[in-house]
Structure formats: C-alpha cells, structure tokens
Amino acid sequence: GASGDTTNIIGTLNKDGVAVANTPAFEARSSAFQTIANTTNTQIVFGTEVIDTASAFASNTFTVPSGEGGKYFLFAQAGMQGFSTNRFLIILRKNGSSGIGTGEFVSTIAQYPTVSASALAVLAAGDTVDVTIYHDNGSNQNISTGDRTIFFGYKIIE
C-alpha cells in the first residue's frame, strides 16, 4: 500500500517465523489494607494475583524467568487512605535496592489520592522487581486495597 494506508492484520504476530507475545506478564493487587510506618520504605503486599503467565510472581516480587531477559514495561500504583500532609513515594526496585521508577505525591490537605510509578527496564533472567512505599506523615498510615493498589508488567516484543 501507499503511505497512510491502513491494514487489518488477522492472525498471530511472528518474528522470524516464531510466534511472539508480550509475555511473561503479571498483575497483582492488594487484598487487604496495609499499614505503613512513618519514614520507612515498606514493601507493598500484593495478596491477589490476577495474571501470571509464567508463574514468576510470588511473595510480592516478580522474578524474570530463565531465558526471558529483555526489556519490560512495569507499573505500580498505591491508593492512600485519608493521608493528611507531607510526602508519599512509590518506588519500583530492581533486585531489592536499585530504584528503577519512582512516583511522588506531596500534599498539605487530607485526601485519598493515588501515587504511581512506571518504568521501562532492561532485566536479565533471575532479576527481581518489587514495590515499596514511603511517607513522612508523622504516624502509621494505611494504603488501599483492590484496584487502587496494583503492580503489573510485561516483556516488550522486540
């Protein structure tokens, strides 16, 4: 076709004759309120797996399966339950320490916001990704459950 023409593709996406998909892929959600202590980086508990195509998500951590290294899109979000003032951070971490994506929310009034972070990360087999949350609100605070507190990711087709 000519420049600007559109085409509908029906079938399976192939690369060099091999079917490809955005897998491994995972999604997990919080299943209970979680109390976060003041001025601590606390790992978020994701108690409900929604998708886990490679059985690679466990204990709130995604571990890149053998042979599945590459570029990944990752996203995490946490909902706050009536936080009042100060600073809130959500951090996507690689191998338990390196921050690969951070979201920040700063406020001076009580509300129920969400804070999110996303990242495009190069991951190797065996690398792990988890999510922490931090606040300096002065006392313990809760984060929300269900679709307000989620973590998902998938391998990008190259």
Salt bridges, closest charged atoms under 4 A:
GLU27 OE2 - ARG29 NH2 2.76
GLU68 OE1 - LYS155 NZ 3.32
GLU104 OE2 - ARG87 NE 2.60
ASP127 OD2 - LYS94 NZ 3.75
ASP130 OD2 - ARG93 NH2 2.65
GLU158 OE1 - LYS71 NZ 2.75
